[in-house]
Amino acid sequence: MTQASLTARLTRQSGTSFYYAFRILPREKRRAIYALYSLCRTLDDCVDERGGGGEEALARWLAEVHACYAGRPRTELGEELAHALRRFPIPVSCFEEIVAGCRMDLRFARYPTFADLRIYCERVASAVGRACIEIFGYRNVRARDYAVELGVALQLTNILRDVATDAARGRIYIPLEDLERFQVTDDELMSAALAGRPSPPILSLLAFQADRAREHYERARALLPPEDRRAMTPARIMGAVYRTILDELDRRRYPFRPPVRLSRPRKAWIALRTLAGSLLS
């Protein structure tokens, strides 16, 4: 099996909603984005999966990233990442921030304020977006601001979709200041998420989180430079898929279980519709 097929297989088998956004890229960019995604997924597994290795595994993978920049990768995935780094100017700081965000999952299970949560979102999602746009290509540096805001929006959608999954791991990402605002206790949210029965105050709390995510989608849309709209088509597909998930959460009244997922045909349709809009604009 070639290195490229290894990362493509990891990406495809992950079931990521981003797969159809990646598929529209030309071969070399697609190969690079598969390597980037596979590394990010591996880092997530270090902190989310039992036996993932935690801090020790994160340190080992960060050392592998630095080895890739030095041209001396030691793993199969590292070889493919090094290939991508020779072709696209992804700053090493993106990977360092992603690892820092994963470390937050090991050290923090609660976020007092949205300002605290935003730091986490920018590390685990916006930093990925900043790496992605170096592969997609752009002309206007404002595209970096677009990637940051879109990353926050995507991560907020993830958090809203995965409340029950995160509760099972002992984590609550919804800011505690918001729980207090809607008079929901930490224990009430945890219990409701695990039982799958949101109360009216919790539904109001979740709707508030959805509105915040929508604000960030709109900010991202406003920041996207017109000259980079076509180049950012993969990112726009990501945004369109996750915005649809957000709308589904709202339509279904924020079910805790099972997590809202879109079918493959629906994700493919969203990708084709967004691509067509880019080609016609």
C-alpha positions in Angstrom: 0.0 0.0 0.0 1.4 3.4 -0.9 1.6 6.2 1.6 -1.0 8.2 -0.3 -3.5 5.4 -0.2 -2.8 4.9 3.5 -3.9 8.4 4.4 -6.7 8.3 1.9 -8.0 5.1 3.5 -7.7 6.6 7.0 -9.6 9.7 5.9 -12.3 7.7 4.1 -12.8 5.2 6.9 -13.1 8.0 9.5 -16.5 9.0 8.1 -15.6 12.6 8.2 -18.1 15.1 6.9 -15.2 16.8 5.2 -14.4 13.9 2.8 -16.5 15.3 -0.1 -14.8 18.7 0.3 -11.5 17.0 0.0 -12.5 14.9 -3.1 -12.8 18.0 -5.3 -9.2 18.9 -4.9 -6.6 18.1 -7.6 -4.5 15.1 -6.9 -1.5 16.7 -5.2 -3.6 18.9 -2.9 -5.9 16.0 -2.1 -2.9 13.9 -1.1 -1.6 16.7 1.2 -5.0 17.3 2.8 -5.4 13.6 3.5 -2.0 13.6 5.3 -3.1 16.7 7.3 -6.4 15.2 8.2 -4.9 11.8 9.2 -2.5 13.5 11.5 -5.2 15.6 13.1 -7.3 12.5 13.6 -4.4 10.6 15.1 -3.8 13.5 17.6 -7.5 13.5 18.5 -7.3 9.7 19.2 -4.4 10.3 21.6 -6.8 12.1 24.0 -10.2 10.7 23.1 -9.6 7.0 22.8 -8.9 4.5 25.6 -5.2 3.6 25.4 -4.6 6.6 23.1 -1.4 7.4 24.9 -2.4 10.9 26.2 0.4 13.4 26.8 3.2 11.0 25.9 1.6 10.2 22.5 1.1 13.9 21.8 4.7 14.7 22.6 5.8 11.8 20.3 3.7 13.0 17.4 4.8 16.6 17.8 8.4 15.4 17.7 7.5 13.6 14.5 6.0 16.8 13.0 9.3 18.6 13.8 11.2 15.7 12.2 9.0 16.1 9.1 10.0 19.8 8.8 13.6 18.7 9.1 13.1 16.1 6.3 13.6 13.1 8.6 10.2 11.5 9.2 10.2 8.2 11.1 6.7 6.9 10.5 4.5 6.1 7.5 2.2 9.0 8.2 5.2 11.3 8.8 6.6 10.4 5.4 3.3 11.5 3.8 3.1 14.7 5.9 6.7 15.5 5.0 5.8 15.2 1.3 3.0 17.7 1.8 5.3 20.1 3.7 7.7 20.2 0.8 5.0 21.4 -1.5 2.8 23.7 0.7 3.9 26.4 3.2 2.1 25.2 6.3 3.5 27.0 9.3 4.8 24.7 12.1 2.8 26.9 14.5 -0.4 25.3 13.2 0.6 21.9 14.4 2.0 23.2 17.7 -1.4 24.9 18.3 -3.3 21.8 17.4 -1.3 19.7 19.9 -1.8 22.5 22.5 -5.5 22.2 22.0 -5.5 18.4 22.4 -3.5 18.9 25.6 -6.4 21.1 26.8 -8.6 18.0 26.6 -6.3 16.3 29.0 -6.2 19.2 31.5 -9.6 20.9 31.3 -13.1 19.4 31.4 -14.9 22.7 31.8 -14.6 26.2 30.3 -15.7 29.1 32.6 -16.4 31.6 29.8 -16.7 31.7 26.0 -13.4 33.6 25.8 -11.8 30.5 27.4 -13.6 28.2 25.0 -12.6 30.3 22.0 -9.0 29.6 22.8 -9.7 25.9 22.6 -11.7 26.3 19.4 -8.9 28.3 17.7 -6.3 25.7 18.6 -8.2 22.5 17.6 -10.1 23.9 14.7 -8.9 27.3 13.4 -5.3 26.1 13.4 -6.4 23.2 11.2 -8.2 25.7 8.9 -5.1 27.9 8.7 -3.1 24.8 7.6 -5.8 23.8 5.1 -5.9 27.1 3.3 -2.1 26.9 2.6 -3.0 23.8 0.7 -6.0 25.3 -1.0 -4.1 28.4 -2.0 -5.2 32.0 -1.6 -4.2 35.5 -2.8 -5.6 37.8 0.0 -4.2 37.4 3.5 -7.7 38.1 4.8 -8.4 34.4 3.9 -6.5 33.6 7.1 -9.1 35.5 9.2 -11.8 33.6 7.3 -10.2 30.3 8.3 -10.1 31.3 11.9 -13.8 32.3 12.1 -14.9 29.3 10.1 -12.9 27.0 12.4 -14.6 28.4 15.4 -18.0 28.0 13.8 -17.3 24.4 12.9 -16.0 23.5 16.4 -19.1 25.1 18.0 -21.2 22.9 15.8 -19.2 19.9 16.8 -19.7 20.7 20.5 -23.4 21.2 20.1 -23.8 17.9 18.2 -21.6 15.9 20.6 -22.9 17.0 24.0 -23.8 13.4 25.0 -20.5 11.9 23.7 -18.5 14.5 25.6 -20.5 14.0 28.7 -19.7 10.3 28.6 -16.0 11.4 28.8 -16.7 13.7 31.7 -16.4 16.9 29.6 -18.7 19.9 29.1 -17.6 22.3 26.5 -20.6 24.7 26.8 -19.3 27.6 28.9 -20.3 27.6 32.5 -21.3 31.3 32.3 -24.0 30.2 29.8 -25.2 27.4 32.1 -25.6 30.0 34.8 -27.4 32.4 32.5 -30.0 29.8 31.7 -30.1 28.5 35.3 -28.8 25.0 34.3 -26.4 23.3 36.7 -23.3 21.3 35.6 -24.9 18.2 37.0 -28.2 18.8 35.3 -26.6 19.1 31.9 -24.5 16.0 32.4 -27.5 14.0 33.6 -29.7 15.1 30.8 -27.1 14.4 28.2 -26.4 10.9 29.5 -30.2 10.2 29.8 -31.0 11.8 26.4 -33.7 14.0 27.8 -33.1 17.8 27.5 -35.3 19.9 29.7 -36.9 23.2 28.5 -34.1 25.3 30.1 -31.5 23.1 28.5 -33.1 23.4 25.1 -32.9 27.2 25.5 -29.3 26.9 26.5 -28.5 24.8 23.4 -30.5 27.2 21.1 -28.3 30.0 22.4 -25.2 28.0 21.5 -26.6 27.4 18.0 -27.1 31.1 17.6 -23.5 31.8 18.6 -22.3 29.3 16.0 -24.4 31.0 13.3 -22.9 34.3 14.1 -19.4 32.8 13.4 -20.6 31.3 10.1 -21.8 34.8 9.1 -18.5 36.4 10.2 -16.6 33.9 8.2 -18.8 34.5 5.1 -18.2 38.3 5.5 -14.4 37.8 5.8 -14.0 35.6 2.7 -12.2 37.7 0.1 -14.1 37.6 -3.3 -10.9 36.8 -5.2 -10.5 33.7 -3.1 -14.0 32.3 -3.2 -13.2 29.7 -5.8 -10.0 28.6 -4.1 -11.8 28.3 -0.8 -14.5 26.0 -2.3 -13.4 23.0 -0.2 -13.7 25.2 3.0 -17.0 26.5 1.9 -18.2 22.9 1.4 -17.1 22.1 5.0 -19.0 25.2 6.2 -22.1 24.2 4.2 -22.1 20.6 5.5 -21.7 21.7 9.1 -24.2 24.6 8.8 -26.7 21.9 7.6 -25.9 19.8 10.7 -26.6 22.9 12.8 -29.9 23.4 11.1 -30.8 19.7 11.6 -30.0 20.0 15.3 -32.4 22.9 15.6 -35.1 21.2 13.5 -34.9 18.0 15.7 -34.8 20.0 18.9 -31.2 19.2 19.8 -31.4 15.4 20.4 -28.6 14.1 22.6 -28.7 10.6 21.1 -28.0 9.5 18.5 -25.7 12.4 17.4 -27.1 14.1 14.3 -25.3 12.8 11.1 -26.0 13.6 7.5 -26.2 10.7 5.0 -23.5 10.3 2.4 -25.8 11.2 -0.5 -26.8 14.4 1.3 -23.2 15.4 2.0 -22.4 14.7 -1.7 -25.3 16.8 -2.8 -24.2 19.7 -0.6 -20.7 19.4 -2.0 -21.9 19.4 -5.6 -24.3 22.4 -5.0 -21.5 24.4 -3.4 -19.0 23.5 -6.2 -21.6 24.5 -8.8 -22.1 27.8 -7.1 -18.4 28.5 -7.1 -18.0 27.6 -10.8 -21.0 29.8 -11.8 -20.0 32.8 -9.6 
